């Protein structure tokens, strides 16, 4: 029998409530966020309920240790922006299932504009373009500890056994619409999953460069764009939170001071781009929601060490700003795992600049609207060309 219990999270911000829900799911607790700031949890036994009840309080204690830090802000009018309902009805979004949204028409052209902009940034920094499959060995996630920190986001891949009797049974069952019991029976015919859909664009590049030795003073510069897959339970929202979305990353390997300088340079370039477009944004110190095992210490480390900044878009009627880019110093985490160093065997460090393309698209139209006539001139020119309504 499943036990249920309500936890009052009303005193926390919406973003904190979502982060705590993530953490509870990661430790195997079913959770539903109710509109009044209550988290309704479900667990198999009283011990799990007790653990889940203590979890939010432990997180609150951690977060009292770390202060919000805003590096830059640009407050601009968002009065011309559209609402979610208008976006959904515009005809350029196509909803296939929770977390799976297609784009066409003018919105796709706008998506391509942001895609091209960030690819151009990568070229400016001399980053070598890489192309990776969307599927990777599950071992890679184990190597970097992803599953021990974010198990709730993983999407596993499998296939039916290649034994003929099994395939014949699957084919027979699939001739008619499946009942729930038949679908469960098909699931039993799957081989154990050995692969995952990539939850982060940059992950393959570290394994690819295992054992790399870098000349003194050099920086290795890479870039890649790919689909990313992160399961979000019942929190999917078109464009702003998908199961499948697109990210452009720029990755650097080099010395800590040089990577810190490069990150600052990229952040300045991206913030200037936002100012040019008249976006309402802030650049803030951030942390990933590491909530499993002893990882609360990582939250404090990330803030105290200033290893991650996020570009946040402030959108009307949303309870929390939306992070569309992040600028991360990994220190020696990945380079230690994959033995990446300088030629004198001094350990190198890595950094990653990430651009979530659907989120940039979403934030732009939520702030600037769906009518190209109200868009900044550089965007209109790139997206509309000769059809620019203001030209």
Secondary structure, DSSP 8 states (H G I E B T S, - for coil): --EEEEEE-TTS-HHHHHHHHHHHHHTT-EEEE-TTSEEEEEESSHHHHHHHHHHHHHHHHHHTT----EEEEE----TT---HHHHHTSSSEEEEETTEEEE-HHHHHHHHHHHHHHHHHHHHTT-EEE---SEEEHHHHHHTTHHHHHGGG--EE--B---HHHHHHHHHHTTS---HHHHHHHHTTB----EEE-SSTTHHHHHHTTT-EE-TT--EEEEEEEEEE---TT--BTTTB-SEEEEEEEEEEE-HHHHHHHHHHHHHHHHHHHHHHT--EEEEE------STTTHHHHHHHHHTT-EEEEEE--TT-SS-EEEEEEEEEETHHHHHTT-EETTS-B-EEEEEEEEHHHHHHHHHHHH-S-GGGS-HHHHHHHHGGG-TT-
